[in-house]
């Protein structure tokens, strides 16, 4: 598998280093975010915070502004907490158990960093690896159950190449991302095609088995762009409000009961976990800023941690 990876690997910026800090940053960014989106953020973020000490010393609002647009902002806060833990202990931990103990680091991330940076023999099992392993072994159980996940983790660990664990882990992830796809897997290109139980049984399209997904919640809302003398009206979320605490939002129409709501400036769709938003952006006018809102100059917007929905709203409104 590692030999297949030598010829099939994509040239991604985090694959050009064995620096554990840089690998940790990439793995945290890649959680629930597509590779194509992460690339530019990864390089900008590391230009600003090239090591744990730089991130540990940065103001949180600055860090959130750098992360803005990637979503799942708890990751940024946990990454900064991890950076401070690295600084406090005098260097990046070198064992799986110590890496796993860093704030926000789970089993998969610890295994990925430990194997890629330090060559430690721990299988990194993400969604791609679960899919590949379930097909190779013909696993017909629900992969969302703990019992089946543990079984697949054991199989992944058994298959791990102890001589090149980092390359092996990346190879299986690459296989899931580019060949063993959720739909229409490219079996003829797969190095495991002759030993894949799912392919032999003709059920590769049916695996992995997943339990029923909960229905998504559809939400319609109207965001307003209110401008005055080169400034835009925004609201900062309170520290205890949610995982987006500290971020800045555009006002919703319902939050401006006395506003004069004007023309539609644009529309966009946005998803957060199970919630699917259809958002209409309108111009609006107010006599004075309501309580909790502030006028922010356009030139200052880039330095603020704007929520992704606020960024999309400003983009739809031509800002």
Residue, then its C-alpha position, 0 to 999 in steps of 0.5 A: x500500500x505504501x508503494x502504491x502511495x509513492x506513485x498515487x499521492x497528491x502533492x499537498x502542502x502538509x505532506x512536505x513536512x514531518x514537523x509535528x506542529x505543522x502536521x497537527x495544524x493540517x489534521x485539525x483543519x481537515x476535520x470536517x473540511x474538504x482538502x481544497x478548502x484547507x490548502x490556502x488556509x493552512x499556508x496562511x495560518x502557518x505563515x502567521x503562526x509558524x510554531x506552537x509558541x507563536x499561536x500560544x501568544x496570539x490574541x484569541x480574536x486574531x486567531x479566530x479571524x485567521x480561522x474565519x471561513x473554515x467553520x467549526x471554530x472550537x477547533x481553533x480554540x482547542x488548537x490554541x490550547x494545544x499550542x499553549x500545552x506544548x509551550x508549557x511542557x517545553x516541546x511537542x510530545x513524542x508519544x501517542x499517549x502524550x499527543x492524545x492528551x493535548x486539548x482537542x486531539x482525539x484518537x485519529x488525530x493522535x495516530x496521524x501525528x504520531x505515525x507521520x511525524x515520529x513513525x509510531x505504529x498507530x493506525x489512523x482511522x477516519x471516515x475514508x479508512x472506515x469505508x475502505x476497511x469495511x469494503x476490504x473485509x466485507x463488513x456488513x454491520x452498521x459502521x456507526x455503531x461502536x462495536x463495528x467501529x472497534x472491529x474495523x480499528x483492529x483490522x486497520x491496526x493489523x494491516x498497518x505497515x510497521x516500517x512505514x506507518x505514516x505513509x501507510x496511514x496516508x495511503x489508505x486515506x488517499x485511497x478512500x479520497x480518490x479511488x474507494x469513493x462513497x459512490x462509484x468506487x474506481x475498483x480497477x484502480x485499487x491496489x487491493x482489488x483482488x483481495x477486496x471481499x466487497x468487490x468479490x461479492x459484488x456489493x461494493x456499492x452497498x458498503x459501508x452500511x450506515x444507520x439512518x441519518x436524521x432528517x435535516x432542519x430547513x431554516x429560512x432567514x433574512x440578513x440585513x446589511x445596514x450601512x452608514x458613513x462607510x461602516x456596517x452594522x454588526x453584532x458580536x456574540x457574547x462569550x457564553x452564547x455558543x461555539x461561535x462566541x466572540x464572532x461578529x454577525x450581520x443582523x437578522x431582520x427580526x432583530x431590527x423591528x423598526x428598520x426600513x427593509x429595502x431591496x434584495x441584494x442576494x441569496x445563498x445557502x448555508x449548512x451547519x450540522x443538520x441545519x440547512x439555511x436559505x438566506x436572503x440578504x437585504x439592504x436596510x436602514x435604521x435611525x440608530x443602532x439597536x442595543x448590542x450592535x456596533x458600527x464597524x468600518x469596512x476597512x476593519x472587517x478583514x481583521x474581525x472574526x466574522x461568522x461564515x454566514x456574515x462573510x457570505x452575507x457581505x459577499x452576497x451584498x457586494x462587500 
